[in-house]
Amino acid sequence: MGGFSHTDDTNTWVIRDRTYTLHTIVLPASESSPEASISCLLDPRYIPLLPNPPPQAHKPIENPCFELRNTPHKGIGLFATRDVAAGDFVMTEHPALILSSGEFPPELYDAIGDRLPAKRRSELLAMANCRSPEECKSHVEGIVRTNGLLLELDPKGKLTGPKDFYGGVYPLINRSNHSCGPNVGLKWDLSSLTLTMYALRAIRKGEEIHKTYLEPALPREKRISHLQKNYRFTCDCPWCDIRGFVTTHAEEPESSSAVADNERPFTDAEVQQIADSDERRYLLGHWVFTHLGYKKWSTDLARKDDMVIKSHLEALELIRIEGMEGLQNLFIEEIAMCYAMLGYLDAFREWGEKVVTLSRIEDPPAAKRFEEWLVDPPKRVKKWGWRKTQRDQQPGRRRLKAGQAVEEEPPIDALGLLFPSSDSDD
């Protein structure tokens, strides 16, 4: 690969007129955790944005809810060793590597890996590599391109000028295989330099733990194409492998009967099944742009009181069908807020508790906010019951001593009738 040079400083490389620095982050040990290291290849402008002093290495996972197992056709995978509830913690890990998504010479990839301590380097080199030696001369590069997960080093947008996308490589988290309906989500935290995995929905004991490698809202054909091009495998999730071919023929995928079965044209019912799934995923991917949300609804009394609630419940059902629970929190939070504006205490508690459960890891500020509100919603939630109050004050309603409202027939002239009845007195 041309366009690069190596300066006298062995840690500095110039790649196509861009300077990159080999940088090691040492995470100090604590009483419960040994020292850890992260090997990085960074534009030097990013180094001051890293937490300083570095955070302590996270403590080892106690009583993990998962184990590593061999799978028939996907290599090693993660499997639940006990039931895991939606929103629960699965694991936290520091990346072994952090580097730009650009292209670098093989010797530079090797240099990044070589800077790791022996044990961590051994864990790195044991990871999956779907790239051939012809594609990636460096084994480390193949591992990076197979396993790299996006992370953010400049969340506040402090840097100006050219920017790179950065990724991390995690020897344990990356053992989780792909599904287009993942049951876990991932949350990067720059302050602790950790990636946390948590359950998006309930995971049963023995069930495989899946993250996703792509945007699940894409149609099936594009998902399959992307995975084959970038990861060299055929997805076996139920939304792609609708016949169960990959799983059924895992032991003999190249047998004549298996190939013949897989090459059969889709039936009309299968074509419709795929089209229905693609449509649901498209709708979910565009829902917030095509449907009214809480903010605009909250003060628009021309809209029905249950309009957003019904719409969001519909979205949640599509999410359940397609296994796209990574989208669910927005809808659940807005349903809770709708009930707050309507002054429905029991419903607000039910949906607010769901927000707390599902947001502790994904969105801690939201979880904390709802926890505080749930102590005494009518007093702590701003504008509690606002829509109900406004409805009660509209013409045609009067308050009873018990606090209830009844409909009154308005005076005739208030109706503004264009066509008065023919028997009226003129």
N, C-alpha and C positions, 0 to 999 in steps of 0.2 A: 504494500500500500504506500503510495507516494504522499507528498505534502506534509511530512512531519520531520522534526529534528529533536535531538536530545541534547540539552545544555550540559555544561560542566557540572551543574547541580543535578545530581542523580535523581532528584525528586521532581524536576521540572521538565515538561515536555511541551513542544510547540506543534500543534496539529492544525494544519491549514490556517495559519496565522492566528490561532487561538492558543492561549497558554493554559495548561492544566498542571495541577500539582498532585503528586502522590502524598496523601496525608493520612496519618493514623490517629484515630480517636481512642484514647485509653480511658475506659470507664472504671473508676476506682472501686475496690472491693468494699464490702460492708460486713457486718457481723454475720449476715445470712447469705451473702453472695460473693463469689470469687471475682477477681478482676477480669474484665472483658475488653476486647479490642474490636474496632471496626476499621477495615481498610478502605480508603476512599480515593477516588480520582475526581478532583474538583477543579472548576474554575476558581482561582484563588480569591475572587471576590466573594464567594460563598462562605469562606472559612470564618470571617467575623460574625456571620449569621448563626453559626452553630452555638449551642448552649455553652456558656463559659462562666464558671468552671463546668466541666463535663458532669453529667448526672452519674450517680452511682449505678453500678450494674444491677439489673433487676434480680430479685431473689429467685431461686429455682422454683419451678412449679411443684407445689405440694399436692399429692394425691390427684394426679391428672385424670381428666375424664375421657382420655383417649389413649390409643395404643397404635403402633405401627404394624401393619400386616401386608403381606404380599397379596396382590390381586391377580386374577387369571390373565388379564390382558393390559393392565395399566401400571405395572411395576408396583412399587410400595404405595400404600395409601394410609390415611388416618381413619380410625374407626372408634366410635363411642364405646366406652367400657361401662357406662351407666346412662340412664336417662338424663338428658340435658334440657332444661326449660328454655323457652324463648327469652332472649335477653341475657342469658347466663354467660359468664366468662369461660373461655376454652383455654386460651394460652396467650402469653406475651413473649416476644422475642426481639432482641437487637439484631439488626442486619449484620451479616458477616461482611458484606460489601455495600458501598454506596458509590455509584458512578453515573456519569452522563450516558444518555442513550445514543450518543454519537458512535462513529466508527473509529477504532484505534488499531494500531499495529499489534500483531500477536504478542510480541515481547512485552508490551505494556500491560495487556491483560494478565500475562503470567506474573509480571511484577506485582500487580495488585494482590493476586492470590498468595504470592510468596511472602508478603508482609504479615500475614496472619500467624498467630501462634500455631504450633504443630497440630494440636488437637482440633482447633477450629478449621484449619486448612484441610485436614483429613475429612472433616464433615462436609466441607464445601465440595471437595473433589469427588465425594460419593454421590453427589446429587445427579439428577437426571440431565442428560444432554441429548436433545433430539437432532442436533446438527452434525452433519458428516465432517470429517477432517478436511474435505475439499471446500466446504462452506466456511468453516471456522478452524483455522490451523491451530489456534490455541484452545485447549480443552476448557479453560476457564471462560473464554468468550462464549463457547457453546452453552455452558451452564448459565451464564448471564442471560443469553438470548432465550433460553428455555424457561428461566425462572424469575427474571426481573419483574418487580412490582413497583408501580409508580409511587413516588413519595414527594413531598413538598418541602423544600429547604428555604423558601422565601415566601411564606404565607401572607405577609403584609405588603409584598410588592415593593420592597425597598430598592432593589437593584434597577438600574436603567441600562439600556444597550442590549446587546445580544444575550439571550438566555437559553439555557438547555433544559430539557426534561431530565429528571434524575430518577433513578430506580434503586431499589434495595434487593438483596438476595438473602433469603432466610432458610438455612438448612432444615429447620423443623417445619415451620409454617408452609413452606413450599412442598412438603410431602402431601398436602391436601390436594386431591385431584379436582378436575373441572366438572361442573354441571351448569347447564343453562337455567337451572332452577336451584341455585346454591342454598344450602341450609346454614351457612355462616357468613358473616360480614367481617371486614377488616377495618381497623381504625389506626392511622398513623399519628403519633404524637412526637412532635419535634423536640419538645422540652425534655423528654425522657429518652429520646432516640429509640422508641420502641414501636412495634406493630402489634396490636392486640386483636385476637380473633374471638368472636362472640357469636352466639347462636341467634339466627334470624327467626327461627321457628323451633318448635319442640323437635328434638333429635332422640330417637329411640336407642336403647342399648343395642349394640351390634350394627347400627346403621353407619354407612360410610359418611364421613364429613367432607363436604364439597364446598370449595369456593368457586368463583367464576373467573375465567380468563378474558372475558369480553363484555360488551354491552348486551345484556340479555334481551333488550327490546328489538334487536335486529331480527329480521325474518330468518326462518330456519335455513334456507339455502345460503344466505350470507354467513350465518354462524358456522355452518359446516365448512364452507370454503375458507373462512378465516382460520379456523382451527387446523385444517389440513395444511394450509400454506405455512402457518407460523409455528405450529406445534407437532405436525406430522401424525395426527391421530384422527380417528373418526369418533365423534361424540356418541356416547352410549346413554345419554340421559333420555328419559321417556318422551321428551318433547322433540328430540331429534331422531332417535332410534325407535320409531313408532312401532316397528315390528319386533323389537327386542332382538334383532339380528346379532348385534355386537356381543351382547351378553350370552345369548344362546349358543353361538358358535365361537366363543372365546378360545376354546381348546383347539379348534380346527378351522380357522377363518378362511384358509385357502382351499379347503376341500371342494370337490366339484359340486356336491349337493348344496353346500353353504353358499358358494358363489352363485349358483343357479337360483337359489331362493332369494338372495339379495338383489339379483338383477331383474326379478319379475317387476313389470310395470305396476305402479300403484293402482289400486282399485279406486273407483269413484268415491267410496267412503273414506279411503285414506287420503285422497287429494283434498276432500272437504275438511278432514280432521286437521291437516297441515294448514289449510287456508284459514280455518277458524282460529287456530293458535297464533298464526302470524297476525291476524287482525286484532286479537286481544292484546298482543304485545305492542303492536303499533299504537293502539288506543292508550295503553298505559304510558308509553313513551312520550305521548303528546297530551296527556290528560290535563296537566296544569295550564296548558296553553289554550285548550278548547272548552274547558268547563269552569264555571264560576267557583271561586275559592272563598274561604272564610272572610278575608279582609274586605272585599267589595260587598259581600252579602251582609255583613254585620250591621251596617247602617242603612241599607237599602230596603226600606219597608215595602217597596213594590214587589219584592221577591217573596215567595212563600217561605214560611218559617222552617220547613223541613227540606228545602231545595238542596242545600249543600250536603246535609246529612244523607239524604237518599243517594245523591250522586257519589259521595265518598264511599258509602256502603257498597255500591255497585263496583267501584274501583277495587275495593278490598276483596270482593268475591273474584274478580278477574285475577288479582294478585295471587290469591290462594290457588286458583286453577293452574296458573302458569308458574308457580313457585318463585315469584318475584318479590319476596318479602323485604328485599332491600329497599323497596319503595314505600313500605307501609306506614312508616312513622309519621310522615307529613299528613296523611289522611286521618290517622288516628288522633293526632294532636288537634287537627282542625275540627273533627267531630266533637271532641271534648270542649273546645272553645265555643262551638255552636250551642251546645247544651248550657254553657255558662251564660251566654247572651240571652238564652231563653229562660234562665232561672230554674232549670231542671236539676235539682240537687243529686238525686240518686244516679241519674244517667251521667252527670258530670263526674261523680266519684268513680263510676265503673270505667269510663274511658280515660279519665285522668290517671287512674292506677295503672292502666295499660301503658300510658305514656311513660310513667316512671319506670316500670319494669323493662320496657324495650329501649329506653334511652340512657340508662346508667352508663353504658360504655360508648354508644354511638354519639350521644349528645348530652353530656353531663349537665350543662347549664339548663337545658329543658327539663331534665329529671329533677334538678334541684328546685326549679321554679314551680313545677307542679306539686312537688312534695310540700312546699310552703303553702300553696293555695289550698291543698286538700285538708289542711288543719282546720280551716273555717272558710269555705269557698265564698259564701255571701259577703263576708267582710274583707276577704283578702284579694279576690279577683276583681280587677278594675271593671266597672260597668256591668257588674253582675246583674242579670235579668233585664238588661236595657231594652231589648226588643219587647219583652212582655210588658214592661212599663209603658212603652210607647203605644203598644196595641191597646192597653187599657185606657189610654188617654184619647184615643181616636173618637171622632163623633160616632154616636150610636152605641156607646158603651157607658155604663155607670157603675161605680164601685158600690159594693154592699159592705155592711159592717164586718162581715166575716172575711172580707178581703177578696171575695170572688167577683166576677164580672158577669153581667147578663146583657144580652142584646136588647136594645130598645128600638122600636120602630121610629125612624126619624120623621120630623114633620114633612108634609107633602111638598112644600116649597123647597125643601132642602134637596129633593131628588133631582131638581132641574129637568123635569120631564119635557121632552120635545113634543110629545103627543099626549096631551091630557085626555082622560076618558071622555067619551062622547056625551055621557049623562051629567057632566059637570055643569054647574050653573054659570051662565055667561052674563 
